[in-house]
Amino acid sequence: MTRISPCLADLLDVGEAIYFADRLGLREPPGDQRLPRDRWHRRLDVAIPVRCLSRWARPEVVCLLEELLGFLTDDVWTIRFRRRSIEPRQAEMLNSFLQLRTDHIAVTLLSGGLDSLCGLVKLMVSLNHEMIVPVTVVSNPRVRGMTMAIVQELRKAGVSEAEIMPVHLRTGISGVGRAKDDREPSQRARGMLFLLAGIVAGVLSGSDRLRVCENGIGAIGLPMTPDHWGSRATKSMHPKTLALMSKLVSIILDRPFAIDNSGLYPTKGNLLRVLNDNRLLPASKVAASCDQAIYMRNGEACGFCTSCVLRRVAVVAAGLKSALDDAAIKYKVDWLDPMWRWDSDKAKQFYAMREQVERVRKATELNTGFAGLARAFPDLFDVVTAEVQRGLEAVEIERRIVNLYAEYVREVDELVALIDRPGWGRQATVTHLIPRSIASATG
């Protein structure tokens, strides 16, 4: 057995430090005099103590880290490293949390959502691994309970002989004596801590890669409305994020390390087809997708956030509505319930997704392939650039992207066809719902 090396301990500490700085640096502090359109951006100056200072203080490492954080959060980061002077933490003196019993190990992230569940199941049924290590960052007891329930159900399902060995990294900011509004809710740097936790587990397991799984629509995160630019759409699993993180970690470790997203080119509906097995339904039913923590604490889902809507789109497209969605989730707002009264205020994010779909439809109906789609969504060039670095041909990447969004339009149309509500149709728009100061600045 091995102990956590100083280099790996630094990776975890850097991830934690950035996570805490992001959470404690409010985007709109009390008394903020900036215009609404300017309040998203911050300047963050962070000093981080590390054990292996010579590795972290290199200009190329600092520049790469600041570029990664800028892309993730839309902020200007100044990172300074200094030598860690205190004694090692107790955790560093213990043996590694991974007791290796085989060379055939796969490490993957498990967030508790359906996408990461699909990635875990695909690894289980691939027959290429004797042990699978799902890694979860636990910021509250609900996350730990949910991921453990998923693992227990998968073990009982008997779909694989692979051993599942979950790893949990606990983190969080104590709420004792703190005001409820002293933490930034956007948490755009949180994904970096998740990735670093998985990378450390991967290195300790003897692997040179980390598996993640997030559907292409969510991972790429194209803007839905004029004010939905940059990291206002989360970039945690964006191909550029994964490429920059792989490069950064490879430099720090002085060895190649890759991060692979198996869900990048399928839609969420296509991903969910791997769950079309009665043995997997119990695990699927405990996976959550809602962005609204207040509802998840009560065992519900809001039904109106984009994550809930995309889940409904995917479940319908995968043919799992009756088997999974109806029995698994209690939605606070259920657009598919014919007795539910249409609420235009609650439908803002629904309209936003619809506006995005119409822009995609218009771009793809011109039959100009990737060029037309990228003209409407220039952010797609970042995807191609990042994927080319992984060795894929640009033409093949562009073809997959076009197919991804064409399928996405078909899946959303399928859900919309099930909804019979006034005001919902191909011409629905959210322009009138965007605050005028933001719309005029970004439109």
Stockholm file with secondary structure:
# STOCKHOLM 1.0

chainA/1-443         MTRISPCLADLLDVGEAIYFADRLGLREPPGDQRLPRDRWHRRLDVAIPVRCLSRWARPEVVCLLEELLGFLTDDVWTIRFRRRSIEPRQAEMLNSFLQLRTDHIAVTLLSGGLDSLCGLVKLMVSLNHEMIVPVTVVSNPRVRGMTMAIVQELRKAGVSEAEIMPVHLRTGISGVGRAKDDREPSQRARGMLFLLAGIVAGVLSGSDRLRVCENGIGAIGLPMTPDHWGSRATKSMHPKTLALMSKLVSIILDRPFAIDNSGLYPTKGNLLRVLNDNRLLPASKVAASCDQAIYMRNGEACGFCTSCVLRRVAVVAAGLKSALDDAAIKYKVDWLDPMWRWDSDKAKQFYAMREQVERVRKATELNTGFAGLARAFPDLFDVVTAEVQRGLEAVEIERRIVNLYAEYVREVDELVALIDRPGWGRQATVTHLIPRSIASATG
#=GR chainA/1-443 SS CCBCCHHHHHHHHHHHHHHHHHHHSCSSCTTCCSCGGGTTCCEEEEEEEESCHHHHSSHHHHHHHHHHHHHHHSSEEEEEEEECCSCCCGGGGSBCSCCCCCSCEEEEECCSSHHHHHHHHHHHHTSCCSEEEEEEEESSHHHHHHHHHHHHHHHHHTCCCCEECCEEEECCCCCTTCCTTSSCSCCTTHHHHHHHHHHHHHHHTTCSEEEECCCHHHHHCCCSSTTCCGGGSCCTTCHHHHHHHHHHHHHHHTSCCEEEETTSSSCHHHHHGGGCSGGGHHHHHTCCCCSCHHHHTTTCBCSCSHHHHHHHHHHHHTTCIIIIIHHHCCBSSCTTCTTSCCCTTTTHHHHHHHHHHHHHHHHHHTTCHHHHHHHHCTTHHHHHHHHHTTTCCHHHHHHHHHHHHHHHHHHHHHHHTTCCCTTCSTTCCCGGGSCHHHHHHHC
#=GC SS_cons         CCBCCHHHHHHHHHHHHHHHHHHHSCSSCTTCCSCGGGTTCCEEEEEEEESCHHHHSSHHHHHHHHHHHHHHHSSEEEEEEEECCSCCCGGGGSBCSCCCCCSCEEEEECCSSHHHHHHHHHHHHTSCCSEEEEEEEESSHHHHHHHHHHHHHHHHHTCCCCEECCEEEECCCCCTTCCTTSSCSCCTTHHHHHHHHHHHHHHHTTCSEEEECCCHHHHHCCCSSTTCCGGGSCCTTCHHHHHHHHHHHHHHHTSCCEEEETTSSSCHHHHHGGGCSGGGHHHHHTCCCCSCHHHHTTTCBCSCSHHHHHHHHHHHHTTCIIIIIHHHCCBSSCTTCTTSCCCTTTTHHHHHHHHHHHHHHHHHHTTCHHHHHHHHCTTHHHHHHHHHTTTCCHHHHHHHHHHHHHHHHHHHHHHHTTCCCTTCSTTCCCGGGSCHHHHHHHC
//
